[in-house]
Amino acid sequence: MLGWDGAGWSWMMLMPVVWIALLAVLVWAMIVLIRSGASDPSAPTAEQLLDRRLVNGEIDPEEYSALRRRLRGQRRAKG
């Protein structure tokens, strides 16, 4: 058969593995892209949310001060 040594069968067996690997890489890339876009820069910060809660009367000034100090402490611990 003109140099046919049966190597085609091994490629036929390997192709599903190649396609599964390619699909897995594409799914992984999509997950990474979605997660990296999850942090919306237009979303309000914790301080802005806290300010809004004070203005809306959801918390009193004492609780606001305590939460604000806690946020500052967390920011210092990270940075």
Sine and cosine of phi, psi and omega as CSV:
sin_phi,cos_phi,sin_psi,cos_psi,sin_omega,cos_omega
0.00,0.00,0.70,0.72,0.12,-0.99
0.82,0.58,0.79,0.62,0.08,-1.00
0.99,0.11,0.19,0.98,0.02,-1.00
-0.95,0.31,0.87,-0.50,-0.01,-1.00
-0.90,-0.44,0.21,0.98,0.05,-1.00
1.00,0.08,0.15,0.99,-0.01,-1.00
-0.92,0.38,-0.36,0.93,0.01,-1.00
-0.88,0.47,-0.54,0.84,0.01,-1.00
-0.91,0.41,-0.62,0.78,0.00,-1.00
-0.92,0.40,-0.60,0.80,0.05,-1.00
-0.93,0.37,-0.59,0.81,0.04,-1.00
-0.90,0.44,-0.59,0.81,0.01,-1.00
-0.97,0.26,-0.48,0.88,-0.05,-1.00
-0.99,0.11,-0.43,0.90,-0.07,-1.00
-0.86,0.52,-0.68,0.73,0.05,-1.00
-0.87,0.50,-0.59,0.80,0.03,-1.00
-0.91,0.41,-0.66,0.75,0.02,-1.00
-0.89,0.45,-0.71,0.71,-0.01,-1.00
-0.91,0.42,-0.64,0.77,0.03,-1.00
-0.90,0.43,-0.66,0.75,0.03,-1.00
-0.90,0.44,-0.69,0.73,0.02,-1.00
-0.88,0.47,-0.69,0.73,0.04,-1.00
-0.89,0.46,-0.66,0.75,0.02,-1.00
-0.89,0.45,-0.65,0.76,0.02,-1.00
-0.91,0.42,-0.66,0.75,0.01,-1.00
-0.90,0.43,-0.66,0.75,0.04,-1.00
-0.90,0.44,-0.70,0.72,0.03,-1.00
-0.86,0.51,-0.70,0.71,0.00,-1.00
-0.89,0.46,-0.64,0.77,0.02,-1.00
-0.90,0.43,-0.66,0.75,0.02,-1.00
-0.89,0.45,-0.69,0.73,0.01,-1.00
-0.89,0.46,-0.69,0.72,0.00,-1.00
-0.91,0.42,-0.65,0.76,0.00,-1.00
-0.92,0.39,-0.68,0.73,0.00,-1.00
-0.92,0.38,-0.58,0.81,0.00,-1.00
-0.94,0.34,-0.46,0.89,0.04,-1.00
-1.00,0.05,-0.01,1.00,-0.06,-1.00
-0.94,0.34,-0.46,0.89,0.00,-1.00
-1.00,0.07,0.99,-0.12,-0.04,-1.00
-0.98,0.21,0.88,-0.48,-0.01,-1.00
-0.91,0.41,-0.35,0.94,0.01,-1.00
-1.00,0.06,-0.08,1.00,0.02,-1.00
-0.94,0.34,0.58,-0.81,-0.02,-1.00
-0.92,0.38,0.54,-0.84,0.04,-1.00
-0.98,0.20,0.17,-0.99,0.02,-1.00
-0.88,0.48,-0.62,0.78,0.02,-1.00
-0.90,0.43,-0.65,0.76,0.02,-1.00
-0.91,0.41,-0.65,0.76,0.05,-1.00
-0.90,0.44,-0.65,0.76,0.03,-1.00
-0.90,0.43,-0.68,0.73,0.05,-1.00
-0.86,0.51,-0.68,0.73,-0.01,-1.00
-0.90,0.45,-0.65,0.76,0.02,-1.00
-0.89,0.45,-0.61,0.79,0.04,-1.00
-0.91,0.41,-0.72,0.69,-0.02,-1.00
-0.89,0.45,-0.61,0.79,-0.01,-1.00
-0.98,0.21,-0.09,1.00,0.02,-1.00
0.99,0.15,0.25,0.97,0.00,-1.00
-0.96,0.28,-0.48,0.88,0.02,-1.00
-0.74,-0.67,0.40,-0.92,0.02,-1.00
-1.00,-0.04,0.24,-0.97,-0.05,-1.00
-0.86,0.52,-0.54,0.84,0.01,-1.00
-0.92,0.39,-0.71,0.70,0.02,-1.00
-0.91,0.41,-0.61,0.79,0.05,-1.00
-0.85,0.52,-0.74,0.67,-0.01,-1.00
-0.88,0.47,-0.68,0.73,-0.01,-1.00
-0.90,0.43,-0.69,0.72,0.00,-1.00
-0.93,0.38,-0.60,0.80,0.02,-1.00
-0.90,0.44,-0.67,0.74,0.05,-1.00
-0.89,0.46,-0.65,0.76,0.01,-1.00
-0.89,0.46,-0.67,0.74,0.03,-1.00
-0.89,0.46,-0.69,0.73,0.03,-1.00
-0.89,0.46,-0.64,0.77,0.03,-1.00
-0.90,0.44,-0.64,0.77,0.03,-1.00
-0.92,0.39,-0.63,0.78,0.00,-1.00
-0.90,0.43,-0.64,0.77,0.03,-1.00
-0.92,0.38,-0.60,0.80,-0.02,-1.00
-0.92,0.40,-0.58,0.82,0.02,-1.00
-0.97,0.25,-0.63,0.78,-0.12,-0.99
-1.00,-0.09,0.00,0.00,0.00,0.00
